[in-house]
Amino acid sequence: MKDGSVLKAGNKFSIRWEETAIGHRPRVKVYGSESEFKISNGTAIKMLGKKEPSVSSLSRWDSNGNCKSILGETVEPDGTDSYGSPSWLIVKGLI
């Protein structure tokens, strides 16, 4: 982490997105066995092994009113899924 903290390999952790004010990207927190860390959406995406969508997918989602969240659920373009993860359009700053 930027502050020098380390999540050791093999430790169990969970990632949760927190609600923020309208117009702000959701914040991400990682809860480990001993600590709690705030991380960026980009770091969460890397930790989860997710691949960013193509520009054509983002464009299609923007025009048809349905979008995928980071975790793969179908959501509204400006919405979050049942776990709190935001749509890719929010993550990419397009909304």
Secondary structure by P-SEA (a helix, b strand, c coil): ccccccccccccbbbbbbbccccccbbbbbbcccbbbbbcaaaaaaaabbbbbcaaaaaaaaaaccccccccccccccccccccccccccccccc
